[in-house]
Amino acid sequence: MKENGIGYGSFNVPVDRCLQCGYNGVIYNECPKCHNHEERKMERIRRITGYLVGSMDKWNSSKRNEEKNRVKHGGQQ
Ligand SMILES: [Zn+2]
């Protein structure tokens, strides 16, 4: 329970860092400042993004179940 609240706010915004020029910000394929595209020269802090993507599947399947339940409910009423 305690661990859930620690440092959550600071992880909401994904921020990458270019180790080559020191750029701080979102880096997609390459650094917008020095055009470095080597992953080894980047520091990526994006665990939250991976978590959100992973939970999307569960979201979809629970949504489908909800729809099934709704159909049953309507028939009983
Ligand atoms: Zn850079």
PDB file of the backbone (N, CA, C, O) and the ligand in Angstrom, with CONECT records:
HET     ZN  A 101       1
ATOM      1  N   MET A   1       0.824  -1.205   0.000  1.00  0.00           N
ATOM      2  CA  MET A   1       0.000   0.000   0.000  1.00  0.00           C
ATOM      3  C   MET A   1       0.866   1.267   0.000  1.00  0.00           C
ATOM      4  O   MET A   1       0.612   2.202  -0.759  1.00  0.00           O
ATOM      5  N   LYS A   2       1.875   1.285   0.847  1.00  0.00           N
ATOM      6  CA  LYS A   2       2.733   2.465   0.939  1.00  0.00           C
ATOM      7  C   LYS A   2       3.472   2.711  -0.374  1.00  0.00           C
ATOM      8  O   LYS A   2       3.598   3.855  -0.810  1.00  0.00           O
ATOM      9  N   GLU A   3       3.951   1.664  -0.994  1.00  0.00           N
ATOM     10  CA  GLU A   3       4.787   1.814  -2.191  1.00  0.00           C
ATOM     11  C   GLU A   3       4.023   2.449  -3.343  1.00  0.00           C
ATOM     12  O   GLU A   3       4.624   3.096  -4.201  1.00  0.00           O
ATOM     13  N   ASN A   4       2.740   2.278  -3.373  1.00  0.00           N
ATOM     14  CA  ASN A   4       1.960   2.832  -4.486  1.00  0.00           C
ATOM     15  C   ASN A   4       2.051   4.341  -4.575  1.00  0.00           C
ATOM     16  O   ASN A   4       2.000   4.898  -5.672  1.00  0.00           O
ATOM     17  N   GLY A   5       2.186   5.014  -3.441  1.00  0.00           N
ATOM     18  CA  GLY A   5       2.140   6.475  -3.462  1.00  0.00           C
ATOM     19  C   GLY A   5       3.490   7.140  -3.656  1.00  0.00           C
ATOM     20  O   GLY A   5       3.554   8.352  -3.863  1.00  0.00           O
ATOM     21  N   ILE A   6       4.563   6.379  -3.595  1.00  0.00           N
ATOM     22  CA  ILE A   6       5.886   7.001  -3.611  1.00  0.00           C
ATOM     23  C   ILE A   6       6.300   7.419  -5.013  1.00  0.00           C
ATOM     24  O   ILE A   6       6.363   6.593  -5.924  1.00  0.00           O
ATOM     25  N   GLY A   7       6.579   8.696  -5.179  1.00  0.00           N
ATOM     26  CA  GLY A   7       7.166   9.210  -6.408  1.00  0.00           C
ATOM     27  C   GLY A   7       6.334   9.028  -7.658  1.00  0.00           C
ATOM     28  O   GLY A   7       6.887   9.059  -8.758  1.00  0.00           O
ATOM     29  N   TYR A   8       5.059   8.844  -7.543  1.00  0.00           N
ATOM     30  CA  TYR A   8       4.251   8.609  -8.739  1.00  0.00           C
ATOM     31  C   TYR A   8       4.190   9.836  -9.633  1.00  0.00           C
ATOM     32  O   TYR A   8       4.273   9.723 -10.856  1.00  0.00           O
ATOM     33  N   GLY A   9       4.046  11.006  -9.026  1.00  0.00           N
ATOM     34  CA  GLY A   9       3.914  12.230  -9.809  1.00  0.00           C
ATOM     35  C   GLY A   9       5.099  12.475 -10.720  1.00  0.00           C
ATOM     36  O   GLY A   9       4.931  12.944 -11.846  1.00  0.00           O
ATOM     37  N   SER A  10       6.287  12.164 -10.247  1.00  0.00           N
ATOM     38  CA  SER A  10       7.461  12.478 -11.025  1.00  0.00           C
ATOM     39  C   SER A  10       7.647  11.506 -12.187  1.00  0.00           C
ATOM     40  O   SER A  10       8.469  11.761 -13.067  1.00  0.00           O
ATOM     41  N   PHE A  11       6.918  10.419 -12.211  1.00  0.00           N
ATOM     42  CA  PHE A  11       7.085   9.450 -13.287  1.00  0.00           C
ATOM     43  C   PHE A  11       6.034   9.599 -14.381  1.00  0.00           C
ATOM     44  O   PHE A  11       6.049   8.867 -15.371  1.00  0.00           O
ATOM     45  N   ASN A  12       5.126  10.547 -14.198  1.00  0.00           N
ATOM     46  CA  ASN A  12       4.053  10.710 -15.171  1.00  0.00           C
ATOM     47  C   ASN A  12       4.554  11.212 -16.518  1.00  0.00           C
ATOM     48  O   ASN A  12       4.049  10.801 -17.562  1.00  0.00           O
ATOM     49  N   VAL A  13       5.548  12.104 -16.499  1.00  0.00           N
ATOM     50  CA  VAL A  13       6.074  12.641 -17.757  1.00  0.00           C
ATOM     51  C   VAL A  13       7.328  11.872 -18.148  1.00  0.00           C
ATOM     52  O   VAL A  13       8.310  11.856 -17.405  1.00  0.00           O
ATOM     53  N   PRO A  14       7.295  11.243 -19.299  1.00  0.00           N
ATOM     54  CA  PRO A  14       8.487  10.514 -19.748  1.00  0.00           C
ATOM     55  C   PRO A  14       9.575  11.479 -20.183  1.00  0.00           C
ATOM     56  O   PRO A  14       9.352  12.325 -21.050  1.00  0.00           O
ATOM     57  N   VAL A  15      10.749  11.355 -19.586  1.00  0.00           N
ATOM     58  CA  VAL A  15      11.857  12.244 -19.936  1.00  0.00           C
ATOM     59  C   VAL A  15      13.089  11.411 -20.244  1.00  0.00           C
ATOM     60  O   VAL A  15      13.511  10.576 -19.444  1.00  0.00           O
ATOM     61  N   ASP A  16      13.645  11.649 -21.395  1.00  0.00           N
ATOM     62  CA  ASP A  16      14.879  10.966 -21.774  1.00  0.00           C
ATOM     63  C   ASP A  16      16.042  11.946 -21.675  1.00  0.00           C
ATOM     64  O   ASP A  16      15.855  13.163 -21.658  1.00  0.00           O
ATOM     65  N   ARG A  17      17.229  11.393 -21.612  1.00  0.00           N
ATOM     66  CA  ARG A  17      18.398  12.267 -21.541  1.00  0.00           C
ATOM     67  C   ARG A  17      19.455  11.778 -22.521  1.00  0.00           C
ATOM     68  O   ARG A  17      19.777  10.591 -22.579  1.00  0.00           O
ATOM     69  N   CYS A  18      19.975  12.702 -23.273  1.00  0.00           N
ATOM     70  CA  CYS A  18      21.045  12.367 -24.204  1.00  0.00           C
ATOM     71  C   CYS A  18      22.373  12.506 -23.474  1.00  0.00           C
ATOM     72  O   CYS A  18      22.713  13.579 -22.975  1.00  0.00           O
ATOM     73  N   LEU A  19      23.115  11.411 -23.419  1.00  0.00           N
ATOM     74  CA  LEU A  19      24.375  11.437 -22.693  1.00  0.00           C
ATOM     75  C   LEU A  19      25.465  12.113 -23.517  1.00  0.00           C
ATOM     76  O   LEU A  19      26.536  12.430 -22.999  1.00  0.00           O
ATOM     77  N   GLN A  20      25.195  12.329 -24.778  1.00  0.00           N
ATOM     78  CA  GLN A  20      26.208  12.916 -25.650  1.00  0.00           C
ATOM     79  C   GLN A  20      26.253  14.433 -25.518  1.00  0.00           C
ATOM     80  O   GLN A  20      27.330  15.025 -25.441  1.00  0.00           O
ATOM     81  N   CYS A  21      25.059  15.070 -25.490  1.00  0.00           N
ATOM     82  CA  CYS A  21      25.050  16.534 -25.414  1.00  0.00           C
ATOM     83  C   CYS A  21      24.358  17.031 -24.150  1.00  0.00           C
ATOM     84  O   CYS A  21      24.384  18.227 -23.856  1.00  0.00           O
ATOM     85  N   GLY A  22      23.740  16.119 -23.400  1.00  0.00           N
ATOM     86  CA  GLY A  22      23.105  16.524 -22.156  1.00  0.00           C
ATOM     87  C   GLY A  22      21.674  17.005 -22.312  1.00  0.00           C
ATOM     88  O   GLY A  22      21.107  17.563 -21.373  1.00  0.00           O
ATOM     89  N   TYR A  23      21.075  16.798 -23.491  1.00  0.00           N
ATOM     90  CA  TYR A  23      19.695  17.223 -23.736  1.00  0.00           C
ATOM     91  C   TYR A  23      18.730  16.469 -22.828  1.00  0.00           C
ATOM     92  O   TYR A  23      18.836  15.256 -22.647  1.00  0.00           O
ATOM     93  N   ASN A  24      17.793  17.214 -22.265  1.00  0.00           N
ATOM     94  CA  ASN A  24      16.754  16.608 -21.431  1.00  0.00           C
ATOM     95  C   ASN A  24      15.404  16.797 -22.094  1.00  0.00           C
ATOM     96  O   ASN A  24      15.016  17.926 -22.393  1.00  0.00           O
ATOM     97  N   GLY A  25      14.688  15.720 -22.326  1.00  0.00           N
ATOM     98  CA  GLY A  25      13.376  15.831 -22.953  1.00  0.00           C
ATOM     99  C   GLY A  25      12.993  14.510 -23.583  1.00  0.00           C
ATOM    100  O   GLY A  25      13.652  13.491 -23.378  1.00  0.00           O
ATOM    101  N   VAL A  26      11.918  14.541 -24.353  1.00  0.00           N
ATOM    102  CA  VAL A  26      11.473  13.304 -24.993  1.00  0.00           C
ATOM    103  C   VAL A  26      12.299  13.055 -26.247  1.00  0.00           C
ATOM    104  O   VAL A  26      12.337  13.887 -27.153  1.00  0.00           O
ATOM    105  N   ILE A  27      12.957  11.904 -26.289  1.00  0.00           N
ATOM    106  CA  ILE A  27      13.741  11.530 -27.456  1.00  0.00           C
ATOM    107  C   ILE A  27      13.089  10.323 -28.114  1.00  0.00           C
ATOM    108  O   ILE A  27      12.931   9.284 -27.474  1.00  0.00           O
ATOM    109  N   TYR A  28      12.715  10.442 -29.361  1.00  0.00           N
ATOM    110  CA  TYR A  28      12.101   9.313 -30.054  1.00  0.00           C
ATOM    111  C   TYR A  28      13.168   8.459 -30.711  1.00  0.00           C
ATOM    112  O   TYR A  28      13.723   7.566 -30.072  1.00  0.00           O
ATOM    113  N   ASN A  29      13.457   8.710 -31.941  1.00  0.00           N
ATOM    114  CA  ASN A  29      14.466   7.900 -32.622  1.00  0.00           C
ATOM    115  C   ASN A  29      15.862   8.480 -32.470  1.00  0.00           C
ATOM    116  O   ASN A  29      16.857   7.756 -32.452  1.00  0.00           O
ATOM    117  N   GLU A  30      15.914   9.816 -32.359  1.00  0.00           N
ATOM    118  CA  GLU A  30      17.223  10.443 -32.211  1.00  0.00           C
ATOM    119  C   GLU A  30      17.095  11.720 -31.410  1.00  0.00           C
ATOM    120  O   GLU A  30      16.009  12.287 -31.287  1.00  0.00           O
ATOM    121  N   CYS A  31      18.227  12.171 -30.863  1.00  0.00           N
ATOM    122  CA  CYS A  31      18.235  13.397 -30.092  1.00  0.00           C
ATOM    123  C   CYS A  31      17.975  14.587 -31.005  1.00  0.00           C
ATOM    124  O   CYS A  31      18.660  14.752 -32.014  1.00  0.00           O
ATOM    125  N   PRO A  32      16.983  15.430 -30.661  1.00  0.00           N
ATOM    126  CA  PRO A  32      16.663  16.576 -31.509  1.00  0.00           C
ATOM    127  C   PRO A  32      17.757  17.632 -31.502  1.00  0.00           C
ATOM    128  O   PRO A  32      17.762  18.523 -32.351  1.00  0.00           O
ATOM    129  N   LYS A  33      18.661  17.545 -30.578  1.00  0.00           N
ATOM    130  CA  LYS A  33      19.694  18.579 -30.457  1.00  0.00           C
ATOM    131  C   LYS A  33      20.962  18.204 -31.226  1.00  0.00           C
ATOM    132  O   LYS A  33      21.461  18.989 -32.033  1.00  0.00           O
ATOM    133  N   CYS A  34      21.474  17.009 -30.972  1.00  0.00           N
ATOM    134  CA  CYS A  34      22.733  16.618 -31.606  1.00  0.00           C
ATOM    135  C   CYS A  34      22.554  15.446 -32.568  1.00  0.00           C
ATOM    136  O   CYS A  34      23.525  14.951 -33.142  1.00  0.00           O
ATOM    137  N   HIS A  35      21.296  15.001 -32.741  1.00  0.00           N
ATOM    138  CA  HIS A  35      20.949  13.927 -33.679  1.00  0.00           C
ATOM    139  C   HIS A  35      21.656  12.612 -33.348  1.00  0.00           C
ATOM    140  O   HIS A  35      21.927  11.800 -34.233  1.00  0.00           O
ATOM    141  N   ASN A  36      21.942  12.420 -32.100  1.00  0.00           N
ATOM    142  CA  ASN A  36      22.488  11.138 -31.671  1.00  0.00           C
ATOM    143  C   ASN A  36      21.371  10.095 -31.667  1.00  0.00           C
ATOM    144  O   ASN A  36      20.319  10.316 -31.068  1.00  0.00           O
ATOM    145  N   HIS A  37      21.593   8.969 -32.325  1.00  0.00           N
ATOM    146  CA  HIS A  37      20.555   7.940 -32.349  1.00  0.00           C
ATOM    147  C   HIS A  37      21.040   6.615 -31.775  1.00  0.00           C
ATOM    148  O   HIS A  37      20.464   5.562 -32.049  1.00  0.00           O
ATOM    149  N   GLU A  38      22.086   6.674 -30.990  1.00  0.00           N
ATOM    150  CA  GLU A  38      22.595   5.463 -30.363  1.00  0.00           C
ATOM    151  C   GLU A  38      21.976   5.300 -28.982  1.00  0.00           C
ATOM    152  O   GLU A  38      22.137   6.152 -28.108  1.00  0.00           O
ATOM    153  N   GLU A  39      21.268   4.193 -28.802  1.00  0.00           N
ATOM    154  CA  GLU A  39      20.600   3.941 -27.530  1.00  0.00           C
ATOM    155  C   GLU A  39      21.584   3.931 -26.360  1.00  0.00           C
ATOM    156  O   GLU A  39      21.244   4.288 -25.232  1.00  0.00           O
ATOM    157  N   ARG A  40      22.802   3.516 -26.661  1.00  0.00           N
ATOM    158  CA  ARG A  40      23.818   3.436 -25.604  1.00  0.00           C
ATOM    159  C   ARG A  40      24.160   4.808 -25.056  1.00  0.00           C
ATOM    160  O   ARG A  40      24.599   4.935 -23.913  1.00  0.00           O
ATOM    161  N   LYS A  41      23.958   5.853 -25.884  1.00  0.00           N
ATOM    162  CA  LYS A  41      24.278   7.203 -25.447  1.00  0.00           C
ATOM    163  C   LYS A  41      23.046   7.946 -24.964  1.00  0.00           C
ATOM    164  O   LYS A  41      23.040   9.174 -24.880  1.00  0.00           O
ATOM    165  N   MET A  42      21.994   7.184 -24.645  1.00  0.00           N
ATOM    166  CA  MET A  42      20.775   7.794 -24.126  1.00  0.00           C
ATOM    167  C   MET A  42      20.403   7.153 -22.802  1.00  0.00           C
ATOM    168  O   MET A  42      20.740   6.004 -22.515  1.00  0.00           O
ATOM    169  N   GLU A  43      19.701   7.938 -22.016  1.00  0.00           N
ATOM    170  CA  GLU A  43      19.172   7.418 -20.771  1.00  0.00           C
ATOM    171  C   GLU A  43      17.659   7.512 -20.877  1.00  0.00           C
ATOM    172  O   GLU A  43      17.100   8.607 -20.928  1.00  0.00           O
ATOM    173  N   ARG A  44      17.011   6.382 -20.908  1.00  0.00           N
ATOM    174  CA  ARG A  44      15.566   6.410 -21.118  1.00  0.00           C
ATOM    175  C   ARG A  44      14.832   6.077 -19.820  1.00  0.00           C
ATOM    176  O   ARG A  44      15.093   5.067 -19.167  1.00  0.00           O
ATOM    177  N   ILE A  45      13.911   6.963 -19.478  1.00  0.00           N
ATOM    178  CA  ILE A  45      13.104   6.726 -18.281  1.00  0.00           C
ATOM    179  C   ILE A  45      11.653   6.638 -18.715  1.00  0.00           C
ATOM    180  O   ILE A  45      10.933   7.636 -18.716  1.00  0.00           O
ATOM    181  N   ARG A  46      11.238   5.463 -19.076  1.00  0.00           N
ATOM    182  CA  ARG A  46       9.895   5.326 -19.645  1.00  0.00           C
ATOM    183  C   ARG A  46       9.192   4.085 -19.127  1.00  0.00           C
ATOM    184  O   ARG A  46       8.449   3.436 -19.863  1.00  0.00           O
ATOM    185  N   ARG A  47       9.415   3.760 -17.892  1.00  0.00           N
ATOM    186  CA  ARG A  47       8.786   2.541 -17.387  1.00  0.00           C
ATOM    187  C   ARG A  47       7.269   2.668 -17.383  1.00  0.00           C
ATOM    188  O   ARG A  47       6.555   1.693 -17.621  1.00  0.00           O
ATOM    189  N   ILE A  48       6.781   3.877 -17.112  1.00  0.00           N
ATOM    190  CA  ILE A  48       5.338   4.102 -17.048  1.00  0.00           C
ATOM    191  C   ILE A  48       4.681   3.827 -18.399  1.00  0.00           C
ATOM    192  O   ILE A  48       3.597   3.246 -18.464  1.00  0.00           O
ATOM    193  N   THR A  49       5.340   4.244 -19.464  1.00  0.00           N
ATOM    194  CA  THR A  49       4.775   4.028 -20.794  1.00  0.00           C
ATOM    195  C   THR A  49       4.589   2.530 -21.053  1.00  0.00           C
ATOM    196  O   THR A  49       3.543   2.100 -21.539  1.00  0.00           O
ATOM    197  N   GLY A  50       5.603   1.756 -20.726  1.00  0.00           N
ATOM    198  CA  GLY A  50       5.509   0.313 -20.919  1.00  0.00           C
ATOM    199  C   GLY A  50       4.384  -0.278 -20.096  1.00  0.00           C
ATOM    200  O   GLY A  50       3.680  -1.182 -20.547  1.00  0.00           O
ATOM    201  N   TYR A  51       4.217   0.229 -18.902  1.00  0.00           N
ATOM    202  CA  TYR A  51       3.154  -0.276 -18.027  1.00  0.00           C
ATOM    203  C   TYR A  51       1.789  -0.003 -18.627  1.00  0.00           C
ATOM    204  O   TYR A  51       0.915  -0.870 -18.625  1.00  0.00           O
ATOM    205  N   LEU A  52       1.610   1.203 -19.140  1.00  0.00           N
ATOM    206  CA  LEU A  52       0.313   1.570 -19.706  1.00  0.00           C
ATOM    207  C   LEU A  52      -0.011   0.714 -20.919  1.00  0.00           C
ATOM    208  O   LEU A  52      -1.144   0.261 -21.080  1.00  0.00           O
ATOM    209  N   VAL A  53       0.967   0.496 -21.759  1.00  0.00           N
ATOM    210  CA  VAL A  53       0.747  -0.327 -22.950  1.00  0.00           C
ATOM    211  C   VAL A  53       0.373  -1.745 -22.534  1.00  0.00           C
ATOM    212  O   VAL A  53      -0.526  -2.356 -23.111  1.00  0.00           O
ATOM    213  N   GLY A  54       1.071  -2.259 -21.528  1.00  0.00           N
ATOM    214  CA  GLY A  54       0.812  -3.620 -21.079  1.00  0.00           C
ATOM    215  C   GLY A  54      -0.577  -3.799 -20.511  1.00  0.00           C
ATOM    216  O   GLY A  54      -1.158  -4.878 -20.622  1.00  0.00           O
ATOM    217  N   SER A  55      -1.117  -2.757 -19.906  1.00  0.00           N
ATOM    218  CA  SER A  55      -2.420  -2.898 -19.260  1.00  0.00           C
ATOM    219  C   SER A  55      -3.574  -2.678 -20.241  1.00  0.00           C
ATOM    220  O   SER A  55      -4.734  -2.912 -19.902  1.00  0.00           O
ATOM    221  N   MET A  56      -3.256  -2.234 -21.443  1.00  0.00           N
ATOM    222  CA  MET A  56      -4.318  -1.985 -22.425  1.00  0.00           C
ATOM    223  C   MET A  56      -5.045  -3.273 -22.792  1.00  0.00           C
ATOM    224  O   MET A  56      -6.261  -3.265 -22.984  1.00  0.00           O
ATOM    225  N   ASP A  57      -4.313  -4.377 -22.892  1.00  0.00           N
ATOM    226  CA  ASP A  57      -4.940  -5.642 -23.246  1.00  0.00           C
ATOM    227  C   ASP A  57      -5.974  -6.043 -22.209  1.00  0.00           C
ATOM    228  O   ASP A  57      -7.068  -6.492 -22.551  1.00  0.00           O
ATOM    229  N   LYS A  58      -5.622  -5.878 -20.940  1.00  0.00           N
ATOM    230  CA  LYS A  58      -6.565  -6.219 -19.884  1.00  0.00           C
ATOM    231  C   LYS A  58      -7.795  -5.327 -19.973  1.00  0.00           C
ATOM    232  O   LYS A  58      -8.925  -5.771 -19.767  1.00  0.00           O
ATOM    233  N   TRP A  59      -7.550  -4.067 -20.282  1.00  0.00           N
ATOM    234  CA  TRP A  59      -8.654  -3.114 -20.419  1.00  0.00           C
ATOM    235  C   TRP A  59      -9.634  -3.588 -21.482  1.00  0.00           C
ATOM    236  O   TRP A  59     -10.846  -3.604 -21.271  1.00  0.00           O
ATOM    237  N   ASN A  60      -9.088  -3.970 -22.621  1.00  0.00           N
ATOM    238  CA  ASN A  60      -9.949  -4.381 -23.725  1.00  0.00           C
ATOM    239  C   ASN A  60     -10.763  -5.612 -23.374  1.00  0.00           C
ATOM    240  O   ASN A  60     -11.962  -5.662 -23.651  1.00  0.00           O
ATOM    241  N   SER A  61     -10.128  -6.610 -22.765  1.00  0.00           N
ATOM    242  CA  SER A  61     -10.841  -7.848 -22.482  1.00  0.00           C
ATOM    243  C   SER A  61     -11.911  -7.632 -21.415  1.00  0.00           C
ATOM    244  O   SER A  61     -12.973  -8.252 -21.471  1.00  0.00           O
ATOM    245  N   SER A  62     -11.640  -6.755 -20.440  1.00  0.00           N
ATOM    246  CA  SER A  62     -12.656  -6.503 -19.413  1.00  0.00           C
ATOM    247  C   SER A  62     -13.815  -5.703 -19.999  1.00  0.00           C
ATOM    248  O   SER A  62     -14.950  -5.802 -19.533  1.00  0.00           O
ATOM    249  N   LYS A  63     -13.518  -4.920 -21.014  1.00  0.00           N
ATOM    250  CA  LYS A  63     -14.580  -4.172 -21.678  1.00  0.00           C
ATOM    251  C   LYS A  63     -15.502  -5.142 -22.409  1.00  0.00           C
ATOM    252  O   LYS A  63     -16.724  -4.995 -22.387  1.00  0.00           O
ATOM    253  N   ARG A  64     -14.898  -6.130 -23.053  1.00  0.00           N
ATOM    254  CA  ARG A  64     -15.709  -7.116 -23.777  1.00  0.00           C
ATOM    255  C   ARG A  64     -16.621  -7.866 -22.811  1.00  0.00           C
ATOM    256  O   ARG A  64     -17.790  -8.104 -23.112  1.00  0.00           O
ATOM    257  N   ASN A  65     -16.085  -8.236 -21.655  1.00  0.00           N
ATOM    258  CA  ASN A  65     -16.887  -8.937 -20.670  1.00  0.00           C
ATOM    259  C   ASN A  65     -18.064  -8.074 -20.227  1.00  0.00           C
ATOM    260  O   ASN A  65     -19.176  -8.562 -20.030  1.00  0.00           O
ATOM    261  N   GLU A  66     -17.793  -6.792 -20.078  1.00  0.00           N
ATOM    262  CA  GLU A  66     -18.862  -5.889 -19.659  1.00  0.00           C
ATOM    263  C   GLU A  66     -20.002  -5.896 -20.663  1.00  0.00           C
ATOM    264  O   GLU A  66     -21.176  -5.920 -20.296  1.00  0.00           O
ATOM    265  N   GLU A  67     -19.639  -5.874 -21.919  1.00  0.00           N
ATOM    266  CA  GLU A  67     -20.669  -5.860 -22.959  1.00  0.00           C
ATOM    267  C   GLU A  67     -21.517  -7.120 -22.896  1.00  0.00           C
ATOM    268  O   GLU A  67     -22.738  -7.064 -23.049  1.00  0.00           O
ATOM    269  N   LYS A  68     -20.874  -8.250 -22.672  1.00  0.00           N
ATOM    270  CA  LYS A  68     -21.622  -9.509 -22.564  1.00  0.00           C
ATOM    271  C   LYS A  68     -22.607  -9.438 -21.398  1.00  0.00           C
ATOM    272  O   LYS A  68     -23.767  -9.833 -21.521  1.00  0.00           O
ATOM    273  N   ASN A  69     -22.123  -8.927 -20.268  1.00  0.00           N
ATOM    274  CA  ASN A  69     -22.985  -8.822 -19.092  1.00  0.00           C
ATOM    275  C   ASN A  69     -24.186  -7.922 -19.361  1.00  0.00           C
ATOM    276  O   ASN A  69     -25.301  -8.192 -18.916  1.00  0.00           O
ATOM    277  N   ARG A  70     -23.930  -6.859 -20.094  1.00  0.00           N
ATOM    278  CA  ARG A  70     -25.005  -5.919 -20.380  1.00  0.00           C
ATOM    279  C   ARG A  70     -26.114  -6.598 -21.178  1.00  0.00           C
ATOM    280  O   ARG A  70     -27.300  -6.374 -20.933  1.00  0.00           O
ATOM    281  N   VAL A  71     -25.714  -7.420 -22.124  1.00  0.00           N
ATOM    282  CA  VAL A  71     -26.710  -8.096 -22.954  1.00  0.00           C
ATOM    283  C   VAL A  71     -27.574  -9.016 -22.080  1.00  0.00           C
ATOM    284  O   VAL A  71     -28.797  -9.059 -22.212  1.00  0.00           O
ATOM    285  N   LYS A  72     -26.890  -9.759 -21.172  1.00  0.00           N
ATOM    286  CA  LYS A  72     -27.640 -10.649 -20.274  1.00  0.00           C
ATOM    287  C   LYS A  72     -28.609  -9.851 -19.419  1.00  0.00           C
ATOM    288  O   LYS A  72     -29.768 -10.225 -19.242  1.00  0.00           O
ATOM    289  N   HIS A  73     -28.104  -8.742 -18.894  1.00  0.00           N
ATOM    290  CA  HIS A  73     -28.943  -7.915 -17.999  1.00  0.00           C
ATOM    291  C   HIS A  73     -30.213  -7.451 -18.704  1.00  0.00           C
ATOM    292  O   HIS A  73     -31.321  -7.535 -18.175  1.00  0.00           O
ATOM    293  N   GLY A  74     -29.997  -6.951 -19.936  1.00  0.00           N
ATOM    294  CA  GLY A  74     -31.142  -6.420 -20.681  1.00  0.00           C
ATOM    295  C   GLY A  74     -32.204  -7.490 -20.891  1.00  0.00           C
ATOM    296  O   GLY A  74     -33.401  -7.218 -20.809  1.00  0.00           O
ATOM    297  N   GLY A  75     -31.741  -8.738 -21.167  1.00  0.00           N
ATOM    298  CA  GLY A  75     -32.699  -9.818 -21.407  1.00  0.00           C
ATOM    299  C   GLY A  75     -33.493 -10.152 -20.160  1.00  0.00           C
ATOM    300  O   GLY A  75     -34.682 -10.459 -20.242  1.00  0.00           O
ATOM    301  N   GLN A  76     -32.841 -10.094 -18.997  1.00  0.00           N
ATOM    302  CA  GLN A  76     -33.546 -10.475 -17.766  1.00  0.00           C
ATOM    303  C   GLN A  76     -34.584  -9.452 -17.369  1.00  0.00           C
ATOM    304  O   GLN A  76     -35.623  -9.789 -16.801  1.00  0.00           O
ATOM    305  N   GLN A  77     -34.288  -8.170 -17.677  1.00  0.00           N
ATOM    306  CA  GLN A  77     -35.258  -7.146 -17.280  1.00  0.00           C
ATOM    307  C   GLN A  77     -36.453  -7.212 -18.218  1.00  0.00           C
ATOM    308  O   GLN A  77     -37.397  -6.437 -18.071  1.00  0.00           O
TER     309      GLN A  77
HETATM  310 ZN    ZN A 101      22.085  14.889 -27.914  1.00  0.00          ZN2+
END
